[in-house]
Amino acid sequence: MAVIGLGPGAPELMAPAVRAELDQAQDIVGYTTYVRMAGPFRAGQRILDSDNRCEMERARLAFELAAQGRRVVVVSSGDPGIFAMAAAVVEALDQAEDLRWHQVDLAILPGISAAQVAAARAGAPLGHDFCVLSLSDNLKPWSQIERRLALAAQADLVIALYNPSSKARPWQLGQALELLRRHRDPSTPVILGRDVGRPAEQVLATTLGEIRPEQVDMRTVVIIGSSLTRQIPRRDGGAWVYTPRWYPQSSAQTS
Amino acid sequence: MAVIGLGPGAPELMAPAVRAELDQAQDIVGYTTYVRMAGPFRAGQRILDSDNRCEMERARLAFELAAQGRRVVVVSSGDPGIFAMAAAVVEALDQAEDLRWHQVDLAILPGISAAQVAAARAGAPLGHDFCVLSLSDNLKPWSQIERRLALAAQADLVIALYNPSSKARPWQLGQALELLRRHRDPSTPVILGRDVGRPAEQVLATTLGEIRPEQVDMRTVVIIGSSLTRQIPRRDGGAWVYTPRWYPQSSAQTS
């Protein structure tokens, strides 16, 4: 059984090891949108896709099939290890009462995650210390998210936000930005990467002072610069954004 | 001109877009070890490798060649955007007085970074909020590193440490671990990934209480779990390590 990361979606950013696993699989388990990205599949390969958002159910289905001797691939977009299926799969194993599940030969194959593609398109905003946080309060309390944002801001880390916004979570991003504006200058570079590595890709360089929550949806990754992140003009009229590899020897600490 | 990420080294984890850029390049610029990983090259492709650790010099050389009309690839291992060449290249452009450099068609192609491979081998330790920090105090003051470690620990983030140790920086990791032990339990899972994605790969799951700095060198990435990261037995006798996707609704805050 393999848990694989498609990367952002474009075949040219998918690892050959992932392509090989997909080609050899008998059963392909995953969220419908991602399974479609992973195809086309051969006749005879069984597609077990669903729009069900319950990752644990998919993980359990995959173990059930693998325990029966099927060659199973669990499909994630991006990197399965970063806010995707790998944690659910290992958690399902942790909770498993079926001893056969523990005998399954499990491999996890990494992929390029959305923040990496957005960063590459924009320049090198993740070129120094950074953190990756999910803004979703579906599985963790909002107070914990705010606490982490405040500490990450104090640490002057570049911050990549996954799951920044959705129809069911409309106010969270606005509140997060308000919190970050208390720590960082309005001129701090911000990158919005929507559908990065897919045909509809849009990457926008803006600032913490200018970004509006309405510019962001669930298909967007948001990268917020540190105090040192810089924007420079680009020949196409846009901007390159980068965070230098160095830190001044006596810097004013953010607070 | 393209700045590319080889990924960890294994060809099956290198993006096809990166392979294509390498195949089309006229000039290949990079650190000797990584350029060797990127080959073999065709007769006629010019290799401009060096053991020089000055990333800015390599970046400037690449722009100089590209401005002359050469098709140039700058080679990074892992992801060029994560503690690698992309930030140096954009910084070189930022400082450039030669207007031709600003006319160079520049693209950055992401790759799979070492922490992602180590995480995939170990399970899903980066399955929830995490940060990526360099322990190298070559380009930033040690006080800033300690400050970031302490805040990341307070935020209960999983912490991936790059550049954890080298002959020239022998004491830093020990001091970092001492700091982290003040915030986290000795049973906190720790992963040491050495040469991940390369033939000599070694991945070890240990704990914050047991890890010794001598186990770590400059080719190792270190992942330190959060308060929720768990280890479970694996059929080969080792352990799976994962960080659950959820956070308890009323957790004791670490301090």
Boltz contact constraints between the chains, C-beta under 6 A:
constraints:
  - contact:
      token1: [A, 12]
      token2: [B, 16]
      max_distance: 6.0
  - contact:
      token1: [A, 12]
      token2: [B, 17]
      max_distance: 6.0
  - contact:
      token1: [A, 13]
      token2: [B, 15]
      max_distance: 6.0
  - contact:
      token1: [A, 13]
      token2: [B, 17]
      max_distance: 6.0
  - contact:
      token1: [A, 15]
      token2: [B, 13]
      max_distance: 6.0
  - contact:
      token1: [A, 16]
      token2: [B, 12]
      max_distance: 6.0
  - contact:
      token1: [A, 17]
      token2: [B, 12]
      max_distance: 6.0
  - contact:
      token1: [A, 17]
      token2: [B, 13]
      max_distance: 6.0
  - contact:
      token1: [A, 79]
      token2: [B, 116]
      max_distance: 6.0
  - contact:
      token1: [A, 81]
      token2: [B, 119]
      max_distance: 6.0
  - contact:
      token1: [A, 81]
      token2: [B, 120]
      max_distance: 6.0
  - contact:
      token1: [A, 81]
      token2: [B, 124]
      max_distance: 6.0
  - contact:
      token1: [A, 81]
      token2: [B, 126]
      max_distance: 6.0
  - contact:
      token1: [A, 82]
      token2: [B, 126]
      max_distance: 6.0
  - contact:
      token1: [A, 86]
      token2: [B, 124]
      max_distance: 6.0
  - contact:
      token1: [A, 87]
      token2: [B, 124]
      max_distance: 6.0
  - contact:
      token1: [A, 87]
      token2: [B, 127]
      max_distance: 6.0
  - contact:
      token1: [A, 87]
      token2: [B, 242]
      max_distance: 6.0
  - contact:
      token1: [A, 87]
      token2: [B, 245]
      max_distance: 6.0
  - contact:
      token1: [A, 90]
      token2: [B, 123]
      max_distance: 6.0
  - contact:
      token1: [A, 90]
      token2: [B, 124]
      max_distance: 6.0
  - contact:
      token1: [A, 90]
      token2: [B, 240]
      max_distance: 6.0
  - contact:
      token1: [A, 90]
      token2: [B, 242]
      max_distance: 6.0
  - contact:
      token1: [A, 91]
      token2: [B, 244]
      max_distance: 6.0
  - contact:
      token1: [A, 94]
      token2: [B, 232]
      max_distance: 6.0
  - contact:
      token1: [A, 102]
      token2: [B, 235]
      max_distance: 6.0
  - contact:
      token1: [A, 103]
      token2: [B, 235]
      max_distance: 6.0
  - contact:
      token1: [A, 108]
      token2: [B, 120]
      max_distance: 6.0
  - contact:
      token1: [A, 110]
      token2: [B, 112]
      max_distance: 6.0
  - contact:
      token1: [A, 110]
      token2: [B, 116]
      max_distance: 6.0
  - contact:
      token1: [A, 110]
      token2: [B, 117]
      max_distance: 6.0
  - contact:
      token1: [A, 110]
      token2: [B, 120]
      max_distance: 6.0
  - contact:
      token1: [A, 112]
      token2: [B, 110]
      max_distance: 6.0
  - contact:
      token1: [A, 116]
      token2: [B, 79]
      max_distance: 6.0
  - contact:
      token1: [A, 116]
      token2: [B, 110]
      max_distance: 6.0
  - contact:
      token1: [A, 117]
      token2: [B, 110]
      max_distance: 6.0
  - contact:
      token1: [A, 119]
      token2: [B, 81]
      max_distance: 6.0
  - contact:
      token1: [A, 120]
      token2: [B, 81]
      max_distance: 6.0
  - contact:
      token1: [A, 120]
      token2: [B, 108]
      max_distance: 6.0
  - contact:
      token1: [A, 120]
      token2: [B, 110]
      max_distance: 6.0
  - contact:
      token1: [A, 123]
      token2: [B, 90]
      max_distance: 6.0
  - contact:
      token1: [A, 124]
      token2: [B, 81]
      max_distance: 6.0
  - contact:
      token1: [A, 124]
      token2: [B, 86]
      max_distance: 6.0
  - contact:
      token1: [A, 124]
      token2: [B, 87]
      max_distance: 6.0
  - contact:
      token1: [A, 124]
      token2: [B, 90]
      max_distance: 6.0
  - contact:
      token1: [A, 126]
      token2: [B, 81]
      max_distance: 6.0
  - contact:
      token1: [A, 126]
      token2: [B, 82]
      max_distance: 6.0
  - contact:
      token1: [A, 127]
      token2: [B, 87]
      max_distance: 6.0
  - contact:
      token1: [A, 129]
      token2: [B, 133]
      max_distance: 6.0
  - contact:
      token1: [A, 130]
      token2: [B, 132]
      max_distance: 6.0
  - contact:
      token1: [A, 131]
      token2: [B, 131]
      max_distance: 6.0
  - contact:
      token1: [A, 132]
      token2: [B, 130]
      max_distance: 6.0
  - contact:
      token1: [A, 133]
      token2: [B, 129]
      max_distance: 6.0
  - contact:
      token1: [A, 139]
      token2: [B, 245]
      max_distance: 6.0
  - contact:
      token1: [A, 139]
      token2: [B, 246]
      max_distance: 6.0
  - contact:
      token1: [A, 140]
      token2: [B, 247]
      max_distance: 6.0
  - contact:
      token1: [A, 141]
      token2: [B, 249]
      max_distance: 6.0
  - contact:
      token1: [A, 144]
      token2: [B, 247]
      max_distance: 6.0
  - contact:
      token1: [A, 148]
      token2: [B, 155]
      max_distance: 6.0
  - contact:
      token1: [A, 151]
      token2: [B, 151]
      max_distance: 6.0
  - contact:
      token1: [A, 151]
      token2: [B, 154]
      max_distance: 6.0
  - contact:
      token1: [A, 151]
      token2: [B, 155]
      max_distance: 6.0
  - contact:
      token1: [A, 154]
      token2: [B, 151]
      max_distance: 6.0
  - contact:
      token1: [A, 155]
      token2: [B, 148]
      max_distance: 6.0
  - contact:
      token1: [A, 155]
      token2: [B, 151]
      max_distance: 6.0
  - contact:
      token1: [A, 232]
      token2: [B, 94]
      max_distance: 6.0
  - contact:
      token1: [A, 235]
      token2: [B, 102]
      max_distance: 6.0
  - contact:
      token1: [A, 235]
      token2: [B, 103]
      max_distance: 6.0
  - contact:
      token1: [A, 240]
      token2: [B, 90]
      max_distance: 6.0
  - contact:
      token1: [A, 242]
      token2: [B, 87]
      max_distance: 6.0
  - contact:
      token1: [A, 242]
      token2: [B, 90]
      max_distance: 6.0
  - contact:
      token1: [A, 244]
      token2: [B, 91]
      max_distance: 6.0
  - contact:
      token1: [A, 245]
      token2: [B, 87]
      max_distance: 6.0
  - contact:
      token1: [A, 245]
      token2: [B, 139]
      max_distance: 6.0
  - contact:
      token1: [A, 246]
      token2: [B, 139]
      max_distance: 6.0
  - contact:
      token1: [A, 247]
      token2: [B, 140]
      max_distance: 6.0
  - contact:
      token1: [A, 247]
      token2: [B, 144]
      max_distance: 6.0
  - contact:
      token1: [A, 249]
      token2: [B, 141]
      max_distance: 6.0
